Amino acid sequence: METLKKHDIEIVPVRGARQRREFVMLPYRLYRGDRNWVPPLVADEKKFILPRHNPFLKDNRVELFLCRRGGKSVGRVAAVLNRDHQRHHGDRCGFFGQFECVNDPVAAARLLQAAAAWLRENGCDTLRGPTSYSLNGVAGLLIDGFDRPPAVLMAYNPPYYRALLEGLGFRQVMRFFAYEVSRDTIRFSRVVGRLQERLSDQGFTFRPFDLAHAERDMAIVIDLFNRAWADNWGFVPTTLAEGLDDLKKMRPVLKSDLILFAEKEGRPVGFSLSLPDINQALRPLNGRLFPFNWLRLWRNLKRIDAIRVTLMGVLKEFRHLGIDLAFYKMTAENAYKHGIFKAEMSWILESNEPMNRVLRHINAEVTKSYAIYEKPIA
């Protein structure tokens, strides 16, 4: 694609190591001074955009763009041709992600026009996002709850991004929420204890993730996720390769009793996956481990006092039995043993009323809201 120019702005497709570094490093400059932004590790961000390190890029295509004004980068975006989504949904939707931009409607427009043009050339008729790169990864635009840092694997952005997108004609197609509880606020009614007894009487058992057989248990997680989430809005099946890649990244902080399976007569029927909020440990490091931040990270990991309940799924035929409530209760009890007394449950689709109702039942509070936007590609 040719370089596009307007008002001294140019949009440049990323080519080569120097431009990849410029793409990766832009947020570290844009968010400088924002006390709630959590700088990801630079090394991880560099790997994320490379096919040899990111399993998603094995079967899907991504084109990266930089926006420059006067030779200085002021924005970036990834155009995402998610073939997995198109195969599953039978549509021609394309996606954008890794969107970062100064508060300039012209720069934002040129970036998203470049993403749309590339996706149109590749047969897409809709631009949806932000997703980086899939709804199974970090997704959504933060639209409410800017007063605290994001939990692990959750999005964060300045408030003005919403105005930039909506000013360009993007409309919300789905919202989702982050709930929070603490040991002081969470409430489990007596009915939860009776539900656990009933589940036991009906032959249900619960067990933790087995780190000694991590690949086997991750395969079970992936299978249950793909089956239990199949009817959710925007769902795209994930692969074992992607799951194992996530496992490799998170293994240093995993707590086996915070990943739980529900089984019926030995058959897995549901799972709950919670992660210590490693963002608490990463936040002071400014994206660097060396030369001495690795020692700070090691110390910070011991001080994590919150988890994120990242995924939960129960096979359709075993829903409405209270398995989800049992998961939350056992997760809370196990978290306390690790000195963890706060939790975020995210993300919860606006359309998932049963899960929203369960979270209200245990006295969880919505603290952040996110949105996915889309616009037809002209």
N, C-alpha and C positions, 0 to 999 in steps of 0.2 A: 504494500500500500504506500502511495506517495505521502511525503510529509505534508501536513495540512497547516496553513498559516492564517491567522486572523488576529488583529489587534496585537501584533508582535508576539502572538502565541503560536507555538508549533507543537504538533503531536508527532511523536517519534516512536515507531515500533522498536521494541527492545531487541538489540542484536549484540552479542558478545559479552564478555565478562565485565567490562567497565560499565555498560549500561545496566546489566543485571544488578551490579552493586548499587548503582544510582537508584534503581527501582526499590531495592530492599531497604536502603538507608533513608529514603525520604521520610517515613513516619517518625524516625528518631529526631529529625529536625522540626517537623510540623508540630509534634506533641511536646516539644521541650517546654518545661514549665507547667505542664498539665499534671497536677498531683494525683489524678486518678488513672492516668494511662499506665499500663503495665508493659514495659518494653520486653518483647519476646527476645529469646536468645538469637543473636545475629546469625550464628552458625546454622540454627534450625531454619531460619527464614531463607537463607541462601539455598539450603537443600530442598525446601518445599517447592521451589519453582523449577527444579531440575527433574526430568523424567526418570533418570537413573535412581533417584532417591524417593520419588513419590509414586506409589502404586496407582493412584488415580490417573496419572498421565500415561499409563500403559495403553489404555483404550480410548482416552479422551484427549481433546486438543485444547490448548490454551494459548492465546496471543496476548502479550504484555505491551502496554503503551505507557509512555511518559509524556507529560505535558511540561513544556518549558516556556518561560518568558524571559527574554533577554539572556538566553543561555542557561538560566537557572531553573531547576526542576521545581514545579509548583503543584504537581498532581500526578496521579498514576491510576491505572485501572487494568484489570485482566478481563479479556473476553473469553468466555468459557463455553466450548462446544461439548456439552455433557451428553455424550451418546448413550450412556447408561440411562439417563432420564428419558431421552427421546424413545429409546426402545421400550421402556417400561410403560410410558404414558401414551405413546403413539402420537406425539405432537411434534412441533417444530420450534419449541422454546429454546432460546439461548440464554446465557446467564452472564452477569458481570460480578466481579469480586475484587478484593484487595483495593477497593476504591478509597483513595485519599486525595484531598484537594484543599487548597487554600479557599477562603470564603470569596469566591469569584465565580459568578454564574456563567461567564463566558468560558473560563477554563473548564468548568464542570461539563458544560454543554459540548465542548470540542472533544473531551475525553470520551463521553458516553456516545457521541456520534461516531467516533472512531471504532468503539467496541461494536456498536450496532451495524456499522458498514461491514466490518469483518465477518460478523455472524450472518448478515444477509448474504454475503458472498458464499457462505457455507450452508445456505438453505434454510436459515432460521427466519421466523416471522414475528417473534416476540422477544423482548429483552427483559429479563427478570433478575432481581437480586436485592441486596448483595449476598452472594454465597462464595466462600473461598475454600475449595472450589465447588463444593457440593453441600446440599442441605445436611449431609451427614458430618460435615465439618463445622467450622466457625461460620455462622450464617446470621443474617438479619441486620437491620439498622436499629441502633438504640434510639428510641423516641421518647422515653421517659425513665428517669432514674439516673441522672447524671451526677449524683452526689456521693457516689462510692465507686471503688474500682470494680472491674469485671472479675467474675470468678473464672476459674480455669476453663479454657476453650469457649469462652463467651466473648461476644463482640463488644467493642467500645468505639465511640466516635464523638466528635463535637456536636452540640445541638443543631448547628446551622446546616448539617448535612441534609436534614429532613427538608428544609426550605429549598436547598439546591435541587433535590430530586423532584419535589412536588412542583417547583417552579418550572421544571422541564416537562411537566405533563405526566410524570409517573404517578400511579395510583396504588394504594395499598391493596394487596390481594390476600394477605393473611397477617394476623398479629399473633405473637406468643409472649408468654410471661415468665418471669423469674420470681419464685416465691422464696421467702426466708422464714426460718424458725430458729429458736435457740432453746437451750435446756430450760430456760425460764419461761418461755412462751408456748412451747409445744404442749398439746393436750391430747391424751389418748383416753377415750371414754372406756367404761367397763366393757362395752360391747366388743372392743378389740380383743381383750383377753378371752372372751367367750368364743370369738371367731377363731382364734388360734387353737383352742381346745377342739372345736368342731372340725377344723381342718385336720388335726391330728387323728381324730376319730375316723375321718373319711380316708385315711391312708396317705395324707400329704406329709412330706418331710422337707426340711430346709437344710442346706449345707453351704459352707463357704467355698469360694474359688480355691482350687488346689494349685498353688504356685509350683509344686513339684511336677505337675502335669499341665503347665500353663497353656501350651498349644492346644491340647485336647479340650480344655475348658473354654478357651477362646473360640474354638470352633463351635462349641455348644452355644455360646453367647451370640455368635453371628447367625447361626441357624434360627435361634429363637427370635432374634431381632427381625430378621427378614420375614418370618412368619407372623409374628405378633403385630408388627407395625405396617403390614401390607396395605391396610385400609386407610392409613393416615394421609392427610393432605401432603402432597409433594414427595411422598415416600419414593426412595430409590434403593434397591437392594445394595447392600455392601458386600465386599468380598472378604474371604479369609485373609488374603494378602494385605488388604487395608487394615483389617483387625489386628493382624500380627505386627504390622508397622506401628500401630497405636500402642500395642502392648509393649513393644520394645522401648518406645519413648517414655511410657509412664511407669514401667516396671520398678525403677528405683524408689517410687513413692507409693506403690500399691500396698494396700492393707487387705489381706485375703478375706477377712471377715466383713469387709465393707462391699464385697461383691458376693451376692447371694443367689443361690438357685432354689427354686421350688420344684419338688419332684413328686410325682404320683406313682407309687409302686416302682420306683427307680427310674421313671421316665421324666426327663426335664420338661416342665410345662411353663416355667416363667423364670425371670431373672431380674435382679436389681444391681446396677453398677454405680458405685459412688467413688469419687476420687478426692483425696486430700487436695485442698486448694493451693496448688503449687504457685499460683500467682502471688500469694503472700510472700513466698521466698524469693521469687524472681524480681519483684517490684523494685528493690533498691539497687539492682545490679546493672541497670542501664544496658542490658542485652549482652554483657560480656562476662565470660568466666575466667579469663586469664588477664594478668598473671596471678591475681590473688583472690578474685571473686569466687572461685570454686570453694574456698574455705568459708567465705561468708555464706554461700549457698548451703553448704553442709550444716552450718549452724542454724541458718534460717529454717531449714526443713524441719528441725526439731521443735520449732515454735509455731508451726501451723496449727491453728485452732478452729478451722472450718473445713467442711467438705462440700462438694457439689454432687448431688444425686443426678448423675448424668443421663442415665438410661434406665428405663424400667419397661418390661413387657411381659404380658401373660397371654398365652394362647387363647383364642376366642372362646373355646368351649369351656374354659376354666375361669372366665371372668365373673365378676359379681359374687364371688365367694369370699372376698375379704383378703385375698393373697396380697394385694397391693398394700393394704393397711398393715398386714403382718410384716411385709418387707420394711416399711417405714419404722415400725416399732423396733424391730430387731436391729436395723441400721443405727437408730439412735442409741440403743443400748450398747452396741459394739463401739460406736464412735466415742462414747463417754470413757470407755476403757483406755482409749488412746489419748485422752486429754483433749478431745475435740467436742465442743459444745455448741457449735453453730452449723447451720446447713443451708445451702441454696438448692432448690429443686428447679431445674431448668433444662431445656426450655419446654414449656407446656403450651400446646396449641390452644388458641382461643376457642376453636371448634371442639376440643376434647373436654366436653362438659363433665363426663364421669371422673376424670382425673382432677379437674378443677374443683369439683365437689369434694373429693377425698381430701385435697389439700386444705380446703376451707374447714373441713371436719376436724383436722388436727391443729387448727388455729394458725395456719401459715398465712403470711401476708405478702401480697404482690408488692415488690420493691422496684422492679424494672419491667419495661415493656419494649418489645421489638417489633419490627414490621418487615415484611418482604414486599417489594414494589415491582411493578411491571409496566411496560409500555409497548404498544405495537411498533414493530420496525417498519418505518415508512419505505 
